[in-house]
Amino acid sequence: MGIVQRLLSLPSNPEHIHKLEPFLEDVTSPYTLDQGSYGKILISLTEAVNNAILHGNCCQESKDVSIKCHQNGKTIKFWVSDEGNGFNPTLIPSPTEAARLNVEGGRGVFLMRELSDDIRFKDNGSTVELCFNV
């Protein structure tokens, strides 16, 4: 498989998150993924888009969330970008700390780190790059 690129743009409203799954199905259709691998990608991508909508763009529908996908052989990379000011991912406390176990929320970045093969934050944190080896 050669290099394939795809793009999806969503308004910053959580009601649009359901559009991710058909996009992901299209992206992964050339691969034979088991349910676990597909689930890891879907959860990571959903968390990234949700964070971009809620925290990056503060649900301002005039701002978009951009999802870019780059496929090359057995590697799929996603870039999820918002129009916000970004954040410092090193300042996010781990949800596994005893004091945070019962705190609602705050698990998105942790899940993305655990489920992706590589994660990087760019553009001052307003873009997250997720890499999956399939």
C-alpha positions in Angstrom: 0.0 0.0 0.0 1.4 3.4 -1.0 0.9 6.6 0.9 -2.8 7.6 1.4 -4.0 10.8 3.0 -7.5 11.6 4.2 -9.0 14.6 5.9 -12.1 15.2 8.1 -13.2 18.5 9.5 -15.8 18.8 12.2 -17.5 21.8 13.9 -16.7 22.0 17.6 -19.9 20.4 18.9 -19.8 16.9 20.6 -22.8 15.9 18.5 -20.5 15.5 15.5 -18.2 12.9 17.1 -20.3 10.2 15.6 -18.8 11.1 12.2 -15.5 9.7 13.3 -16.4 6.0 13.0 -17.4 6.0 9.3 -14.1 8.0 8.7 -12.1 5.4 10.6 -13.8 2.5 8.9 -12.8 4.0 5.6 -9.2 4.6 6.7 -8.9 1.0 8.1 -10.7 -0.8 5.4 -7.5 -1.8 3.5 -6.2 -3.5 6.7 -7.3 -6.7 8.5 -7.6 -5.4 12.0 -8.9 -7.4 14.9 -11.5 -5.8 17.2 -8.9 -4.9 19.8 -6.7 -3.0 17.4 -9.6 -1.2 15.8 -10.9 -0.3 19.3 -7.6 1.2 20.4 -7.6 3.5 17.4 -11.2 4.4 17.8 -10.9 5.2 21.5 -7.7 7.2 21.0 -9.1 9.2 18.1 -12.4 9.8 19.9 -10.5 11.1 23.0 -8.3 13.4 20.9 -11.3 14.9 19.0 -13.4 15.2 22.2 -10.5 17.0 23.9 -10.1 19.3 20.9 -13.8 20.2 20.9 -14.2 20.6 24.7 -10.9 22.0 25.8 -9.2 23.3 22.7 -12.1 25.0 21.0 -14.4 25.3 24.1 -17.4 24.0 22.0 -17.4 27.1 19.8 -19.0 25.8 16.7 -17.4 28.6 14.6 -14.1 26.7 15.2 -13.3 23.4 13.6 -11.4 20.3 14.6 -9.3 18.9 11.8 -8.5 15.2 11.6 -5.7 14.4 9.1 -4.8 10.8 8.4 -1.7 9.5 6.7 -1.3 5.9 5.9 2.0 4.4 4.7 2.3 0.6 4.7 1.6 -0.8 8.1 1.5 2.6 9.8 -1.5 4.9 10.3 -0.9 8.4 11.7 -3.6 10.8 12.7 -3.2 14.5 13.5 -6.1 16.1 15.4 -5.9 19.9 15.5 -8.0 22.5 17.1 -8.1 26.3 16.9 -7.4 26.8 20.6 -4.3 28.1 22.4 -2.9 24.7 23.2 -1.8 23.3 26.5 1.3 21.7 28.1 0.7 17.9 28.2 3.5 17.5 30.8 1.3 19.4 33.3 -1.6 16.9 33.1 -1.6 14.8 36.3 -1.8 11.0 35.9 -5.3 9.6 36.6 -3.6 6.7 38.3 -2.4 8.8 41.3 -4.3 7.9 44.4 -5.7 11.4 44.8 -7.1 11.3 41.3 -8.7 7.8 41.1 -12.2 9.1 41.9 -11.9 12.3 39.9 -14.3 12.5 37.0 -12.5 13.2 33.7 -8.8 13.7 33.1 -8.2 10.3 31.5 -8.1 11.2 27.7 -4.4 11.9 27.3 -3.6 8.9 29.5 -5.7 6.7 27.3 -4.2 8.0 24.1 -0.7 7.4 25.6 -1.6 3.8 26.6 -3.5 2.8 23.4 -1.4 4.4 20.7 2.1 3.2 19.6 3.4 6.7 19.6 1.9 10.1 20.6 3.3 13.6 20.2 1.9 17.0 20.9 2.7 19.8 18.5 1.8 23.4 17.9 1.9 24.2 21.6 -0.5 21.3 22.3 -3.2 22.3 19.8 -2.3 19.3 17.7 -1.9 15.7 18.8 -0.2 13.2 16.6 -1.3 9.6 17.1 0.6 6.7 15.5 -0.6 3.1 15.2 1.4 0.2 13.8 -1.1 -2.1 12.2 
